[in-house]
């Protein structure tokens, strides 16, 4: 387990639901990854790099809702600027995306 945080620490993390609207290969990434474009409704469109190529095909990701941290600072990954962090459960080397059980409005808060 990581360091214990306070509830105030947790409230600083902005978790939102968005829909993947574009998926591209990311051959420049150190580890196999996709470049995702995600629609967060009123928060706008954000891009993310995700190492999810072992379990997900590009066509299966289109229109899939995901949960992401949207208030991180941007991070340069090779020549790509990642603007959010898509969340997933790590199972060995595989990452299983976290997503709502039912469809929700893009930009919905996760609490």
Secondary structure, 3 states (H helix, E strand, C coil): CCCCCCHHHHHCCCEEEEEEEEEEECCCCCCCCEEEEEECHHHCEEEEEECCCCCCCHHHHCCCEEEEECCCCCEEECCEEECCEECEEEECCEEEECCCCCCCCCCCECC
